[in-house]
């Protein structure tokens, strides 16, 4: 695999290097692992559609876009309540 140079602020590089070191990884290995573990928006959408399809087939659950938006808002509200202040 060819290496690439990426320009980021020094503070960000240093923070990522510290996180990597705490996990026993080089910055290069940490970033490679991160790239493999984080989904792109298209991958997230595909995974969500597959989950909705499975739920539809399994138990008929098929929320409308408005219901999904309401559920997302409720989840956001609950997460905000649970977040430390």
C-alpha angles and dihedrals in degrees: 000000000000119000124235133201117233122190114221133152114282091239091057092048092049093048092049091047090052091050091048093049091050087059093046093252136122116242088251093053092044093052092046090052091046091052090052095048103045117080123225117234089257092051091049091050091049092049091048092051091050090051091049090049092051091048091048092052094042103046109353094256106158113154121195120240089258091054091049090051091050091049091048090050091050091050091049090050093051093047090051090051092050095046115105114250 
